[in-house]
Amino acid sequence: MDIVNFLQAIFALAVTLGLIGLTAVGLRRFGPDVIARFQGGESKDRRLKLVETLVIDPTRRLVLVRLDDQERLILLGEGRMLETLKARPAPRKTPAVETT
């Protein structure tokens, strides 16, 4: 095997590993959004929605959930719910009224 074939094989391996790495980064960043689109987007009849999560440390996390028109802030830790606080109500979306 001459040096040209060896360099071509090394270059092909580098390109393949680079594409695998880019795919992994893309799926970590955009994966949940793509999966949500394939599942049909947001359903109108769902009452419970996860608004946001925040990792405090490896054992604790804050979770903001919306149930109907109320938001609840939940502190999770060590596999159990530690505390629930009532958050301010979410702003209601009013439908646009057309005038003719």
C-alpha positions as CSV (number, residue, x, y, z in Angstrom):
1,M,0.0,0.0,0.0
2,D,1.5,3.3,-1.0
3,I,1.3,6.6,0.9
4,V,-1.5,8.0,-1.2
5,N,-3.9,5.2,-0.4
6,F,-2.9,5.4,3.3
7,L,-3.5,9.2,3.4
8,Q,-6.8,8.7,1.6
9,A,-8.0,6.1,4.2
10,I,-7.0,8.4,7.1
11,F,-8.8,11.3,5.5
12,A,-11.9,9.2,4.9
13,L,-11.8,8.1,8.6
14,A,-11.5,11.7,9.8
15,V,-14.4,12.8,7.6
16,T,-16.6,9.9,8.9
17,L,-15.8,10.6,12.5
18,G,-16.4,14.3,12.0
19,L,-19.9,13.6,10.5
20,I,-20.8,11.3,13.4
21,G,-19.7,14.0,15.8
22,L,-21.7,16.7,14.1
23,T,-24.7,14.5,14.1
24,A,-24.4,13.8,17.8
25,V,-24.1,17.6,18.6
26,G,-27.1,18.4,16.3
27,L,-29.3,15.7,18.0
28,R,-28.3,16.9,21.5
29,R,-29.2,20.5,20.5
30,F,-32.2,20.1,18.2
31,G,-33.4,16.5,19.0
32,P,-36.3,17.3,21.4
33,D,-37.8,19.9,19.1
34,V,-37.6,17.5,16.1
35,I,-39.2,14.7,18.1
36,A,-42.0,17.0,19.2
37,R,-42.7,17.9,15.6
38,F,-42.9,14.2,14.6
39,Q,-45.3,13.5,17.5
40,G,-47.8,16.0,16.1
41,G,-46.9,19.2,17.9
42,E,-48.9,20.5,20.9
43,S,-52.2,19.0,21.5
44,K,-55.1,21.3,22.5
45,D,-56.7,18.9,25.0
46,R,-53.6,18.5,27.2
47,R,-53.9,20.2,30.6
48,L,-50.4,19.6,32.0
49,K,-47.4,21.2,30.3
50,L,-43.8,21.4,31.4
51,V,-42.7,25.0,31.1
52,E,-39.1,25.0,32.3
53,T,-36.6,23.0,34.3
54,L,-33.5,24.2,36.1
55,V,-30.8,22.0,37.5
56,I,-29.6,23.3,40.8
57,D,-27.1,20.5,41.7
58,P,-26.7,16.8,40.8
59,T,-29.5,15.8,43.2
60,R,-31.9,18.8,43.0
61,R,-33.9,20.4,40.2
62,L,-36.6,23.1,39.9
63,V,-39.5,22.3,37.7
64,L,-42.1,24.8,36.5
65,V,-45.3,23.1,35.3
66,R,-48.5,24.7,34.1
67,L,-51.9,23.0,34.9
68,D,-54.8,24.7,33.2
69,D,-54.1,28.4,33.9
70,Q,-51.9,28.0,37.0
71,E,-48.2,27.5,37.2
72,R,-46.6,25.5,39.9
73,L,-42.9,25.6,40.9
74,I,-41.7,22.2,42.2
75,L,-38.4,21.4,43.8
76,L,-37.3,17.8,43.1
77,G,-34.5,16.1,44.9
78,E,-33.2,12.7,45.7
79,G,-36.0,11.0,43.9
80,R,-38.8,12.7,45.7
81,M,-40.7,16.0,45.6
82,L,-39.4,18.3,48.4
83,E,-41.6,21.4,48.1
84,T,-44.4,22.9,46.0
85,L,-44.9,26.7,45.7
86,K,-47.7,28.4,43.9
87,A,-46.4,30.6,41.2
88,R,-48.1,33.6,39.6
89,P,-50.8,32.7,37.1
90,A,-49.8,32.6,33.5
91,P,-51.0,35.4,31.3
92,R,-54.0,34.4,29.3
93,K,-53.9,34.6,25.6
94,T,-56.9,36.6,24.3
95,P,-58.1,35.8,20.8
96,A,-57.9,38.7,18.4
97,V,-61.3,40.2,17.6
98,E,-61.8,41.3,14.0
99,T,-63.9,44.4,13.4
100,T,-65.6,44.9,10.1
